[in-house]
């Protein structure tokens, strides 16, 4: 199965955000290359919020280019077998934490956001990845900083999309 086919199946199974989910599916139906950065109409990206539920905190990256505190994530690559695998790869690469596990139940949220030309949209499929309480992180080339934030501190540093992702992750965790 192709990564495009996997994304369609994941989105069809995702039960929240019906209008946005439909926009993702319509985009993929219209753009066979919609998984790849080369699709200038927009492309699917995969991200994961790294969470330590035992300590009530999330790990955010100060993105080098955007200079914003964000979850880990980025573009899908040809070696990614699934969208979930892409999200886990990105979270592992950008956090430096080995042994992350994605929360069961598929994506936590979807977030479509504009980006500068030549592309126009990122169709982000957002997961949550659980880290062990003793996890040691390492800053990647894509980050200026990595920092753990208590759930209630996120509102002070991150934008609305990250706050919504934290809220949805906490709900998924039953917190």
N, C-alpha and C positions, 0 to 999 in steps of 0.2 A: 504494500500500500504506500502511496506517495504521501509526502508531508501535507500537500494540499488536501488530499482525501482525508487524512487524519484530522486536519483542522475543521473540515466540514462536519465530520462525525462528532467531534468534540462540541462544536457550536450547536449542532442539532440536539445534542443531549443536555446542553446548558439551559436551565429553565428560568433563569432570572433575566432582567433587562430585555424584554421581548423585542422592543423596537430597535435597540442597538444590535442585538443578536441578528435580527433580520438584515440590518445594514451590512454587517460582516458577511453574512451568507450571500447577499446580493453582490457584494464586492468580489467575493471569491468566484461566484458564478460568471461574472463579467470579465474576470481577469485570471486566466490560468496561471499567470506568473505572479499572482497576488501575494505569494508567500515571500517574495524576494525583494531585496532592496532596489533592484533594477526596475521594479514596477513603479513608474512615476505617478500613477494615479493613487498610490498608497500601497502599503503592504502590512502584512501581519507581523507583529513582534510578540515576543514572549518575555514575561517578567515574573519574578517571585519576590514576595516580601519575606525576608528572613526573620523568623520569630522565635523567641525563647519563652514559651508559655510559663515555664516554671518560675521565671524571674519577672514576668510581666513586661517584656521589652521587645523592641524590634531593632534590627540593624539597618541603618540607612547609609547610602553612599552620597557624598557630596560630588555630584557629577562634574567631571573636569570641564566639559564644553558648556553645559547649561548652568553650572554654578548653582544648582538646586539640590536639596536633600530629596533623594528618590529611593525607591526599591531597586533591587538589582534587575537588570534586564537588557534586552537588545534584539538584534536581528537574528532571524533563523538562518541556519547554515545548512549546506547540502548534506552534511553528515548527521543531522538531527533526524531521528526516526519518527518522532512525534513532537507536537507542540509542547507537551509536558516535559519531554526530554530537553528541548531547547531552553525552557524556563529553568530547569534544574542545572543545566550546563552553565547558563548565564549567572545564576545565583552562586554556583560553586566558584566559577572563574573570578567574579567580581568581589566575592567576600573572602576568598581564600580558605573557606571552611569545608573540610572534607566530611562526608557522611551526612549531608543534609537529606531530608526526606520530605517529599511533597505531601501536604495534607490530602487525605482521601476525599473523593467527591468531585474531582475535576477543578476547573477554574473557580476562583473566588469572585472575580469581577471581570468586566470588560471595560476598557477605557480607550475611546477614540480621541486622538488629539492632533491638531495641526502641527506640521513641522515645516521648516523653510524649504523653498524650491531647491532642487528640481522635483522632489517628491512633495506630496501634499498632505498625506495622512499616515499616522501610525494607528493600526488596528491592534491594540495591545490586548493580549489574552493573559490575565493576571492570576497567578497561583500564589500559594503560601508555602514556604519551606521551613521545616522545624529544625532548629539547631539544638545541640546538647547544651546544657547550662554552662559547661566548662569549655565551650567552643572558643577557639582562638582564631581571630580574623586577621587578614593581611590585605593591605591596600594594593589594588591593581593599578595598571597604567591608566585606566579609565576614570580613576577617582582622585580627588584631592584629599579626601578624608573618608574614613568609615567610623561610625559611632553608634553605640547602643543608646536608644532612647526609651524611657518608660512610656507606656501607652499614652498617658496624659501629657507627655512632653511633645508629642508629635505635632500637635496643633500649633505649637510655637515656632516650628522650624519648617514644616512641609506645606505644600499646597493642598487644595481641596481633593485632588485625585488620590493623593497618598493617604489623606485622612479617611476618605471613603474606603480605601483598601484595608487600612488598619481596622476600621469598624466592621467591615465584612469578614475579615479574618477572625476577629474576636468573636463575632457571632457564630462562625463556623466551629470555633473551638469551645463554644458555650460559655464564654467569659463576659 
